[in-house]
Amino acid sequence: MARAALLTAGLLAIAACSSSGDAEPSPPLETEAPTSTTETPPTTEAAETTRSTTVTDTTTTETPATESPPTDPPTTIDSEAAAEIDSVVAEAFADYEETWRILRAAFEDPGNENFRQAIAATHIAGSEADAIAALDLFVSEGQVSLPPEDANQQVTLVDPIAAIEETVAFFRACETFTSPIVEAASGSVVYDGIDSYLIDVEMRFEGGLWKIFEVTTVDEFAGTTCA
């Protein structure tokens, strides 16, 4: 089993929708009334309505054109805003790093309920489902991850992407795994590759703690760097 089994899996729900409608032909007598009514006045009103709508549409289509240029400059963030983002993300990443260590330790003892409770406490409710599912898979297959033998197993901050009102943080990180995966009973090595994953993380501040809301794998690499 490759280490990719530790990655999260997405679920796709497909919804089907149906529609129906009935149309009844209008009686001939009612058709004649509109014919006599459909004289010059209604036609003129329709033409005027169409023209006024066209003028209105022309006005609204010109507005976005004048507003689109100001949308581009914000890509250049001033130094004060960048410093604030760095500060918020640094706090969020510190909590993420601690949670990441708990997760790694959990795979050394995937059936340990204390680890599972700690994982739930450091995730926004419901966001821990994939991590728990991965631990369940290890338990069902009788596998564990060994403790790391060096300092290369780590997660590092790559890019502090954004922060929103000091309650939501987005950043990109690189996580590296060097611990072999073995059979719990025999100690036989199941997988001993060294892998790194480039990930995007969203964290939210809740209850005095930065908690994981979502982790998305961007790319994967063989070795100890995300390059």
FENNORFEN-V507421 format. One record per backbone hydrogen bond with DSSP energy under -1.0 kcal/mol. CO is the residue of the C=O (numbers start at 1). NH is the residue of the N-H. E is the energy in kcal/mol with one decimal. If there is no record, write none. Layout:
# FENNORFEN-V507421
CO|NH|E, CO|NH|E
This chain:
# FENNORFEN-V507421
2|5|-1.8, 3|6|-2.4, 4|7|-1.6, 27|31|-1.0, 28|32|-1.3, 29|33|-1.2, 30|34|-1.2, 31|35|-1.2, 32|36|-2.0, 33|37|-2.0, 34|38|-2.7, 37|39|-3.0, 39|43|-1.5, 40|44|-2.5, 41|45|-2.4, 42|46|-2.5, 43|47|-2.2, 44|48|-2.5, 45|49|-2.9, 46|50|-2.5, 47|51|-2.1, 48|52|-2.5, 49|53|-2.2, 50|54|-2.0, 51|55|-2.3, 52|56|-2.2, 53|57|-2.7, 54|58|-2.3, 55|59|-1.9, 56|60|-2.1, 57|61|-2.3, 58|62|-1.2, 59|63|-1.1, 60|64|-1.0, 62|66|-1.4, 63|67|-1.4, 64|68|-2.0, 68|71|-1.4, 69|72|-1.5, 72|75|-2.0, 73|76|-2.8, 78|82|-2.5, 79|83|-2.2, 80|84|-1.8, 81|85|-2.3, 82|86|-2.5, 83|87|-2.1, 84|88|-2.4, 85|89|-2.8, 86|90|-2.2, 87|91|-1.6, 88|92|-2.2, 89|93|-3.2, 90|94|-1.8, 91|95|-1.5, 92|96|-2.2, 93|97|-3.1, 94|98|-1.5, 95|99|-2.2, 96|100|-2.9, 97|101|-1.8, 98|102|-1.8, 99|103|-2.4, 100|104|-2.2, 101|105|-2.4, 102|106|-2.1, 103|107|-1.3, 105|108|-1.2, 107|145|-2.6, 109|112|-2.3, 112|116|-1.4, 113|117|-2.2, 114|118|-2.0, 115|119|-2.4, 116|120|-2.2, 117|121|-1.9, 120|123|-1.1, 122|212|-2.2, 124|127|-3.1, 126|129|-1.2, 128|132|-2.4, 129|133|-2.3, 130|134|-2.1, 131|135|-2.0, 132|136|-2.4, 133|137|-1.9, 134|138|-1.9, 135|139|-2.2, 136|140|-2.6, 137|141|-1.8, 138|143|-2.7, 139|142|-1.0, 142|184|-2.8, 144|182|-2.7, 152|154|-1.0, 154|176|-3.1, 156|174|-2.6, 159|161|-1.3, 159|172|-2.7, 162|170|-2.9, 164|167|-2.6, 164|168|-1.3, 167|205|-2.7, 168|164|-2.8, 169|203|-2.7, 170|162|-1.8, 171|201|-3.0, 172|158|-2.9, 172|159|-2.0, 173|199|-2.8, 174|156|-2.5, 175|197|-2.7, 177|195|-1.8, 180|146|-2.6, 181|190|-3.4, 181|191|-2.0, 182|144|-2.4, 183|187|-2.5, 188|183|-2.6, 191|181|-3.4, 194|223|-2.6, 195|177|-3.1, 196|221|-3.2, 197|175|-2.4, 198|218|-3.4, 198|219|-1.4, 199|173|-2.6, 200|216|-2.8, 201|171|-2.0, 202|213|-2.7, 202|214|-1.8, 203|169|-2.6, 204|211|-2.8, 206|209|-1.1, 209|206|-3.0, 211|204|-2.5, 212|124|-2.7, 214|202|-2.7, 216|200|-2.9, 219|198|-2.7, 221|196|-2.7, 225|227|-1.1
